[in-house]
Amino acid sequence: MIQISAATRINRSRVPRTWVYMGWEKESGFLNVPGKAPESIRKAMEEEGFQGKEGQVAVYHAVQGPAEKIVALGLGTKPEATAETLRRAGGRLARKAREIRLEGAALEWPRPFQADYLKAFAEGLLLGSYQFTRYKTQLKDAPKGLQKLELKVVPDSLAAAQKALSTALSYGEGTLLARDLINGAPSDVTPKVLAQTARRIAKGPIRIKLYTKKDLQRMGAGGILGVNIGSAQEPYLIHLHYKPQGKPKKSVALVGKGITFDSGGLSLKPAGSMETMKMDMSGAAAVLGIFSQLAKLKPNAEVHGIIPTTENMPGGRAYKPGDVLKAMNGKTMEVLNTDAEGRLILSDGLSYAVEQKVDQIIDMATLTGACVVALGALVSGAMTNNPELLEQVKAATEAEGEPIWELPLVKEYREDIKSKVADIKNIGGGREAGSIIGGLFLQEFVGDTPWVHLDIAGPAYLEREFPAVPYLTYGGTGLMVRSLLTFLKTA
């Protein structure tokens, strides 16, 4: 991971050959112009056509001053700037560094100092620098990208800068862990591997309970067991538990869907639709990414991380349309489509979360293709039984550039999941309101506990890149790690 450090001055005996500048649109000069030749830099940038527009990146070979090369990043108009503006600027720097094979640079951070801007910029740089190369064999001549960035800050901002960078590093590490898990081949990232990852995370203030197939049979976890029966891989229910020192302000359960590969079961997906189904455990990956950083960030909240995990496979033993499963809370579920399996395993995960007597539950699941149709690849759907909790989650997602959009739990649609042979059925009667139907199904398992359901099916895994959001790369995004860490920190 790239090294980002802050100091009150840059050692002139080993000044990096490249300096980074940031400029506003429609304003004279730049935010920061270190060195001895600001006028020559401005003039050269004007000749290059650099106007400070958001998204603009220019490279200039200096003729004066301490640098040999200048990289200028446009930030747009100052009144419209947010932390997300700086996060995207960091991502663009990461992309440009890889393009021009830049490995080291310096940046004099502008005044007035804003810690949230620096944190966001560092996050963008860390996330934009990510490359998944586990299965690549020809890396000898591949560009490494930026390896080291030195930040110069004014003395009275040094402590705040170091704290902001430390937070950004934790957010980055957690997100990249989730990305690595999502991007791994489905035969390499199995339920057992998720359990092993959780075991490695469980140290210090974090404890783990790991429930095996025999445990799940004893507990009556019919949702997980039913989905698992066609798979050669053992299922697990993973329970990570973080408890802060002193009395926590609240207790929160984070429940992540952990289908490590989804074939659709006997309701088999088309071949093309299976190609990315290694990402169906993105909710579980987010929970693991979050827990990997809790000991460092020390939020004043008790946190339970609950991951029901299995594959969904066809075969002679697989569960069938028409089967009836019983969830951990005793409700019976008629299976009419084995490709609506995420809600079945979450029935047990949410039931187990309620048993922990937590104050709040948030689940993350790549639940429905309907949510992708409705909101696309950059926005997650959100449903809730508690508007106040949703507002808290939304504030955190807005701060971290991971937007959500509320979908209503229309009570009249509850009729669509009534079953003639069981308590509920796992799909509705038609193609309408598929995401809402999924949310209504999950609501059956949370009781009166304040709950938010995040359908992350679109943004959890990108099949194309978005130039406007350069810190997001092809494949797993590690969505919601940063947002929910912010949510927990502000508890």
N, C-alpha and C positions, 0 to 999 in steps of 0.2 A: 504494500500500500504506500502511496505517495507520502513523503514527509513534509509537513507544513509546520514551520516554527515562527515564533514572533519574538522580536527583540527591539530595543530602543535605537539600535543602529546596526548597520550592515558592515561587517569587517572589510574595509577598503582594500586590504591586501589580497583578498580572495573574492572580489566583487563578481557576482555572476555576470556572464557576458550578455545576458538578456534581461531587460526590465519590462515589466508589464505596466501599462497605463490604462486608466479608465476615463472615458469622456462622456459628458452629457450632450444631448442634441440641443441646438439652438442656444448654446451658451459659449462664451469665449473661454478658451483654454480647456484644461482638463481638471478632473477632480484632484489629481496629484501629479506633480511634475518634479520628481527628484532629478538630481544631476545638475549640470552647469549650463545646459543649453535649451531651456524650455521653448524659447522663440523658434529656434531651428527645428525642434521637434514638431511644434504646432504647424509651422510652414510646410514641413515635409508631409505631415498627415493630411493637410489640405490638398497638397499635390497628389496624394494617393487617393483622394476622394473621400477621406474619412470625415464623417459628419457627426459621429457620436450616436447614430441611430441604433436602437436596440437590435441586437443580433449582428451588428456590423463588427468585423474583425479585420484589422490591417496589420501588416508586418513591414517594418521599416528598418533599413540598415543605417545605423547612426554614423555621423561623421564627427560629432563632438560629444563631450560628456563621458560618463563612466561606462556606458553600454556600447556594445557592438551591434546589438539588435534590439528593436522595440516591437512589442506586441501591444496593439491598442484595442480595447474592448469598448464597444458602444453600449450605453446604458439607457438610451432613450431620453425622454423628458423627465426632469427631476420631480415634478409634482405627481407623476404617475408611477414613480418607482416604489417597489415593495421589496421585501426580503426575497421573494421569488425572482425578481429582476436580477438580483445578485447571484442567486442560486444558478440561474440559467447562464449568467456570465461566467461563472466558474466552470460550468459544463462546456461552454464554448472554448475556454482556454485549454481545457483538457483535450478536446478534439483537435484544436489547432496545433497544440504541442506534438501530438502524435503525427499529424500531417507533415510538420516541418522538422520532425525528429529532435524536438527540444526536450532536454532532460533536466535542466536547472534554470531557475529564474528568480528574480527578486521583485518585490512590489512594495511601494511605500503606501500604507493604508491611509485613505483620506480622512480629513476632519470635516465636520464633527464626527467623532467615533460613535458608531452604532454597533453594539455587540451582536444584535440579531442579524444585521447585514453581513458581518464577518462570518458568523456561524453558517449562514446560508451559502455564502460564496465558497467556503471550505467544503461544505456538503456537496455542492455542485461539482467542484473539482475532484473530490474523491469518487463520487458516483460516475462522473463522466470519464474518469480514467479506467474504469472497470473493463476488463477483457476476460472472457471465459475461454481459457486455452487448454483445459484439462485433456482434451482429446486431439489437440494439434501436435503434429510431429515436426513441422517445418517452421521453427521459431527463431532460428539463428539470426536471420537478417530482418526479422520483424521489428518495427519501431516500438520501443518501450513506452514512449510517452513521457510526460513530466514525472520525474522521480523526486524532485526536491523544490520547494518554494519557500523562500525566506521573506518574511513580512517585517517591514519596519513600521513601528507604531510610536506614537508620542509617549513619553514616560508615564504620564498619569493614566494611560489606557492599557498599560502592559498587562496588569493582573486580569482585567476584564477580557483582553484579547486571548490570553492563555486559557482562561475558563471557556470562552466561546469555542476555541479550537479543540479543547478537550471534549466538549460536548459533541461537536461536529464529528470528531474521530469516533466516538462511541456510536453515534447514529450511523456513521458510515460502516463501521465494522459489523454492526447488527444487520444492516441492510444487505451488505455483501455476503454475509453468511447465508441469508435467506436466498439471495440470487444463486449462489453456488449450489444449494440444495435443489432449487427448482430446475436449474439448467442441467443437472446431472442426468445421465441416462436412466430410464425407469428400472432397468435391471440392476443398476448400481445404487440407486436411492430407493430402497425398499422400506416397508414399515420397521424392519429390524434396524436399519441404518438411522431412521429418525429416532428410534429408542436409544441407540448408542450415542447419537448426538446429544440427546437430552441428558444422558448419564454424564457426559463430559461437562456439560454446563452446570450440573447440580453439584455445587461446592459453595463453601462459605455460607451465606444466608439463604441459599437455595437448596431445597430438598426435593426428592423425587419419590413418587410411587409409580411403579410400572406394573400394569395389570396384563397378564398373559391370557391366552385363549381359555385355559381352565378357570382363571379368575373371572373372566367375562361370562362364562357359563354359569358360575355360581352367582354372579351379580344380576343375571337376567338381562344382559345387554344384547337383546335380540336383533337390534338394528345393525350393529357392527358384525355380529356373528352371521346374520343372514347374508349380508353383502359379501362377506369373506368366504363363504362356503365353497365357491368355485375356484378359489385361488390356492396355489401351492405355498404362498407366503403366509406366515402366522400374523394374526391381527394383534394390535395392542391398544390399550387406553393409557396414555401417558399423562401423568399429573405432576407438573412442576409447581413448587410453592415457595414464594418469596415473602419473607416477613421482615419489616424494618425494625430497627431498634426503637424502643419506646412504643407508645400507643399509636397505631396507624389511624389516619383520618377516615379511611374507608377500606372496604375489601372489594376487589374486582376479579371476576373470572374472565379470562380471554380464552375463547374456544376456537380452535382452528381445524377446519376440515382437512383430513390427511389421506385422501385417496392418491396413492403413489402412482397408480396407473389406472385409467378408466377406459376399458374397452366398450363399455355400455352393458356388459353382461350379455344375457341371452337377447335382450333388446339391442342388438349389436349396432355400434356406430358404423357409418361408412369409413372405409380405410383412410381417406384423407382427414377425416375428423379425429382420428386417433393419433395423428402424427405429433400433436403437441400435448397429449394427455398426460405426459409426465408432470405438467404444471398443475394438476388437479389437487396437489397438496400445498398450494401456495399459502393458504391460511395457516396450515401447520408450520410451514417454513417461517412465516411472520412471527408466530408465537415463539419459536426457537430463537429467532433473531432478537426479539425483545428481551427474552430471558438471559441471553448471553451478555447483556449490558446492565442488568438491574443492579448487580453488586457494585458496579462502578458509579452508576448514576444515583443510587440510593433514594428512590422516590419514597415519600411518606405514605405509602398505600400498601396494604397486603394484597398480593397478586397471585392468583391461581392460573396456571397455564394448562389447559386441558386439550389433549389431541387424541381423537379417535382415529385410528389409522389402519388401513387395509388396502389391498387391490380390489378392483371390481372386474372379475374375469368370467368368461363363459366356460362351459365344460359339463361333463356328465353329472356332476354333483351341484351345479350352480343353482341358486334360487331362481324361481320361475314367476312369470306373470300369473297372478292368481294366488300366490302364496300369501300367508298372513304372518307377520312378525310381531313380536311383543317387545316394546321398548322397556328400558330400565325403570321408567315410572309407571309401568303397567298398562299403558295404552297400546291397543292393537292397531296395526297398520297393514292395510291391504296393498300389495305390490301389483300395480298395473303396468309399470314400466321399470325395468331393472336399470335403465339409464338415468333414473331420478334417484340415484343411490346416496348422494351427498346428504340429503335431508334425513335419510334413514340412519346413517351413522351419527349425524348430529343430534338425532333424537336422544341417543344415549349420552353423548357429550354434554348436551344442555341439561338433561335430567341429573347427571352427575354434578354439574355445576350448581344446580339448585340445592342438592344435598349438602354442599359446602356452606350453605347459609350466607352467601355473599350479598353485598349491598347492590352490586351491579353486574350485569353480564354483557359482554360484547363478543359476538361471533364473527368470524371472517371466513368466507367460503366462496370458491369459484362455483357458484350454485347453478346459474341459469344462463343459457345462450340468449334468452329473451332480454336479459339486462344489457348484453352487448348490443343487441339490435336497438334498444331504447336509448342507451347513453354512450355507445361507442367505446373506444379503447382508452380513453383518458379519464373517465368519470365512473365512480362506483355508485351503485344503488344503496340506499339506506332505508331501513324500516325500523319502527320502534313502537313500544308500548308506553314510552316515557319521553315526552318532548324535551324536558329539561336535560336529560342525559344526552339526547341527540344533539342539542345545542352545544354541550361541552365537547362532544366528539367532533362536531363540525368545526368548532373554533380551532381545535388542534390540527385537523386536516387542512384547513385554510392556511394556517401558519406554515405548514410543511409542503404546500403545493400539491396535495393529494386530494383533489376535490371529490365531494360526495353530493348526491342529489336525493332528496327524500321521495320515496314512493309510498303512497298511503296503504295501510292495511285495511282495505275496504271490507267491513264486516259482512256486507251482503254476499261477498265472494266466498265466504266460509262454506256456503252450501255446496260449492264445487268440490270440496274434499270430503264430503260426507260419503261414507261407504255403506253399501247394503249388507255387507257381511262382517265388517269390523268397525272400529271406532272412527277411523279416518282412512283415506286412500292417498297414495303418494303422488298422484297427478290430478289435475282438474279434468273437466269434461271436454275441453277444446284447446285452441291455440291462443286464446286471449289471456292477457294479464299473467303470463307465466311466472314472472319474477315475484309478483304479489302473492300468487298462489303458493310459491315456495316459502315466502315469509310467513304466510298464515299457517302453513304446516309447522314451521319451526316454533311459532308462538304457542302451539299446543304443549310445549315442553318446558316453558320458562315460568309458568304460574304467574304470580304477581310480582316477581322480581323485575326491577327496571332493566330493560334489555334493548340493545341495538343490534340489528343484523346488518352486516355489510356484505353485499353481493359484489365481489371484486373480480368477477369473471372477465371483464374487459381489460382493466389496467394491470392485472397481475402478471400478464405475459404478453409481450408485444411481438407481433409477427412482422411489423415494419417499424422503422424509426420515424420520429417526428422531429425534424430539424429545429422547430421552435422550442423543443424541450430537450436540449442536448445532453442532459445528464441521465436520460433514460436510454438504455441500449436494447438492442434486439434480445428477446428472450425474457427470462424472469426479471422482474423489477424490484422485488423485495418490498412491494407495496405495504403500507400501514405500519411498518416497523418504526419509522420516524414519527409518524402521527401519533401512534399510541404510546410511544415513549414520552412525547410531549404531553399527552393527556394524563399520563401517570405522574409526571413531574409536577404538574400544576394541581394535583389532588389536594 
